[in-house]
Amino acid sequence: MKLATFTVRATMPQSIAWKRAAEAEGFRSAGAWIAGAGGAYLKARARAGRPRPLTWRRIGRVRVILMDGVEIEASGAISPPFGIFRGTEGGPRGMTGRALVHIPSRRIIATLGSAG
């Protein structure tokens, strides 16, 4: 299993509380306890029907069916199952907004003023 390393900043009271919680629950370090707590948080969030936030890859190709039925491939950002490209239902355009696409169906879901 590959491991990743993170640096977590905490106030002194937080640090003390995390170390005590880690020790009380039998973890060897506060970092191991934080990793377990983060994983438990994501599982609870999924059970509550709140999926993980989307993570966007900035460069990608989005295949989309435009308003007139023509299928194109546009450059944009991807976070499966969604993609976004600069343009509208009419096609890629300069600065007219962003079209949110459902990648499996290749349909535009919404046209937004910005990607933010």
Secondary structure, 3 states (H helix, E strand, C coil): CCCCCCCCCCCHHHHHHHHHHHHHCCCCCHHHHHHHHHHHHHHHHHHCCCCCCCCCEEEEEEEEECCCCCEEEEEEEEECCEEEEEEECCEECCCCCEEEEECCCCEEEEEECCCC
